[in-house]
């Protein structure tokens, strides 16, 4: 696929990740993620509490509860419950991954990450680059 055509797809998938993030009940940040392999969406996720828990993501002081799962973790866990494989897939995410999620991304075999906004701590991106995962910062304007 040409670079120009790939960029068109990258923007479209990132736009879809933004829409998916709007499903999050989190007040501080709504993050969406898509995992794409062979131009097929194989998983999606947004930040939120585990299934069966109260959908409220923040405590009374506005601090994110410890049990909230990040969008990319939710997408990876969803694939784990399916027959799909993330080996060689691309992760599209509206916010760059934290260090904990970066380990999951790498271990899941995802070899490319396209993100729109930088998280305050970029050590997750640094880890992925060191591990050989292709990283693309693609600012997206809503």
Secondary structure, DSSP 8 states (H G I E B T S, - for coil): --HHHHHHHHHHHHHHHHHHHTT---SS---EEEEEETTEEEEEEESB--TTS-S--B-TTS-B-TT-B-HHHHHHHHHHTSS---TT-EEEEEE---HHHHHHHHHTT--EEEEEE--S-THHHHHHHHTT-EEEE-----
